Every structure is written in C-alpha cells, then in structure tokens.
Amino acid sequence: SSSSSSRIIALELDVRRFNTLNRLVKESGADGLVTTFNMDVFHLNPAHEMYRHVTHAIVDPSCSGSGMPDRINDQCAVPPSRRAKLRGLQAKMLKKALQLPAVQHVVYSTCSVHQEENEYVVADALATFASQFAVAHIPAHFSSSRGAPGFPFSQHVLRFWPAKDLTCGFFICHLQRIHSN
C-alpha cells in the first residue's frame, strides 16, 4: 500500500500503558496515523476485516525486564517459573501476529536478556510457522552481539548488552514471510 494510505494499529491491554501510548501518539502528531485499542491481543481475530491488510507487525510483549538498568544486577530475582509463564505468553503473542493473513514482516523484541524470553520464543514460533516464515538477517549497525549459540538463527538476530553496547539489554528478531515461487 502507498504511504498515504498506511496506518498503524496499536493494541495495549494495560490501561496505564494504553493512556501513555495515547499521550505519546498525540504528542508526536501521529494521531491521524495511529489508531489505538485498549484490548487483549488474544481477542484479536486475524481474519477480521480490520486486520486483513496488515503487512507489518511489531510484537513487543511484557517481559521480565531483565535488561533494564534498574534490574540488571537483580536478574536472578526473576524466578524460572515466572520466565516460563512469560515465555508462554510471548510465544502465543508472536504466533498471533504470524497468523495475520497478509503480514510479510514481524519484528519481535524484548528488554530481557533471558534466552527463555527470546531465542526460545522465536524457536517455538518457527516450529509452528517454519513453512511460512524465516528469520531475516538484521545488519549489525548498532550492536555486533548476536543471539545465543545453539539456535539456527543466532547469527541473524541482535542482542544488546549493557556493559558492551552501553544501552539496556535488548533482543530483536525479524521474521519474514517466505514467498513461494
């Protein structure tokens, strides 16, 4: 679609974050471009008319925040049971985005440094959508850190480490639809 007809649809369940989202959209002057919904992404019907033409999606789910500066020295405080629960929710959200019928590009990101919330989530989604999506290579313009070893896509995703990259801990993966010829 042309840029003049492009729109952004933003979903946020948490009321406080939804209000912040609306304020930031308005302050940026993007209120004519961005439509926000205070709703649970799990209630989204990918086949609904509103989402039928969505070609790009960003999945930035709730996470442990283990890459945030105020939590970096307290990573062990996130119990494995909490990380497992987050992983399940994150994988479900990513899979929901991959179900959008016209989606071509999906970016998955977290401010977590835990593999459970990053590489394992991507691997889980690819186990379901391997015939439709692949991890696209992200150039290392901002960080040379790649994903955790042991995953076939490790060299294509980016990680940011506070001590190395002088930023918050962060993970980014770009999934691209595979086009059959």
Secondary structure, DSSP 8 states (H G I E B T S, - for coil): --GGG--EEEE--SHHHHHHHHHHHHHTT-TTTEEEE-S-GGG--TTSGGGTT--EEEE------TTSTTTGGGGGGS-HHHHHHHHHHHHHHHHHHHT-TT--EEEEEES---GGGTHHHHHHHHHHHTTTEEEE----SS---B--TTSTTGGGSEEE-HHHHSS--EEEEEEEE----
